[in-house]
Amino acid sequence: QPDTLPCLERVLKCNGMLYLATDDVAFDEWCRDIFDEHGKERGWYEIQPCPDRSDWLPAISTYEEKGVKEGRCINLRCWRHLGP
């Protein structure tokens, strides 16, 4: 849903960053697709490699811990919004 991007832009400061950590492959792909298909025209750029997780998400949730125990990988993504 490309309508997600304006919602993010409304709450981010200029040059703001969106970090994503998920073990859900379908959700990861959905997010990447939205940013790939609609993000660049709105000023979004993926940061690769993603900044070190300890700088932005030092905690591990119960859900993440469960996913790791069940053998799922945690996908980390980061996008910066520079404006349109």
Contacts in CASP RR format, 6 or more apart in sequence:
PFRMAT RR
TARGET T0000
AUTHOR 0000-0000-0000
METHOD contacts of the structure
MODEL  1
QPDTLPCLERVLKCNGMLYLATDDVAFDEWCRDIFDEHGKERGWYEIQPC
PDRSDWLPAISTYEEKGVKEGRCINLRCWRHLGP
1 34 0 8 1.000
2 34 0 8 1.000
2 37 0 8 1.000
2 38 0 8 1.000
4 34 0 8 1.000
5 34 0 8 1.000
5 35 0 8 1.000
5 38 0 8 1.000
5 39 0 8 1.000
5 42 0 8 1.000
5 44 0 8 1.000
6 42 0 8 1.000
8 18 0 8 1.000
8 81 0 8 1.000
9 42 0 8 1.000
9 81 0 8 1.000
9 83 0 8 1.000
12 18 0 8 1.000
12 81 0 8 1.000
14 81 0 8 1.000
14 82 0 8 1.000
14 83 0 8 1.000
15 80 0 8 1.000
15 81 0 8 1.000
15 82 0 8 1.000
16 80 0 8 1.000
16 81 0 8 1.000
17 47 0 8 1.000
17 78 0 8 1.000
17 79 0 8 1.000
17 80 0 8 1.000
17 81 0 8 1.000
18 78 0 8 1.000
18 79 0 8 1.000
18 80 0 8 1.000
18 81 0 8 1.000
19 50 0 8 1.000
19 51 0 8 1.000
19 56 0 8 1.000
19 57 0 8 1.000
19 76 0 8 1.000
19 77 0 8 1.000
19 78 0 8 1.000
20 28 0 8 1.000
20 31 0 8 1.000
20 75 0 8 1.000
20 76 0 8 1.000
20 77 0 8 1.000
20 78 0 8 1.000
21 53 0 8 1.000
21 57 0 8 1.000
21 64 0 8 1.000
21 74 0 8 1.000
21 75 0 8 1.000
21 76 0 8 1.000
21 77 0 8 1.000
22 28 0 8 1.000
22 31 0 8 1.000
22 74 0 8 1.000
22 75 0 8 1.000
23 63 0 8 1.000
23 64 0 8 1.000
23 67 0 8 1.000
23 68 0 8 1.000
23 72 0 8 1.000
23 73 0 8 1.000
23 74 0 8 1.000
23 75 0 8 1.000
25 75 0 8 1.000
28 75 0 8 1.000
28 77 0 8 1.000
31 77 0 8 1.000
32 77 0 8 1.000
35 44 0 8 1.000
35 46 0 8 1.000
35 79 0 8 1.000
39 79 0 8 1.000
41 84 0 8 1.000
42 81 0 8 1.000
42 83 0 8 1.000
42 84 0 8 1.000
43 81 0 8 1.000
43 82 0 8 1.000
43 83 0 8 1.000
43 84 0 8 1.000
44 79 0 8 1.000
44 80 0 8 1.000
44 81 0 8 1.000
44 82 0 8 1.000
45 79 0 8 1.000
45 80 0 8 1.000
45 82 0 8 1.000
46 77 0 8 1.000
46 78 0 8 1.000
46 79 0 8 1.000
47 78 0 8 1.000
47 79 0 8 1.000
47 80 0 8 1.000
50 76 0 8 1.000
50 77 0 8 1.000
50 78 0 8 1.000
51 78 0 8 1.000
53 76 0 8 1.000
64 74 0 8 1.000
68 74 0 8 1.000
END
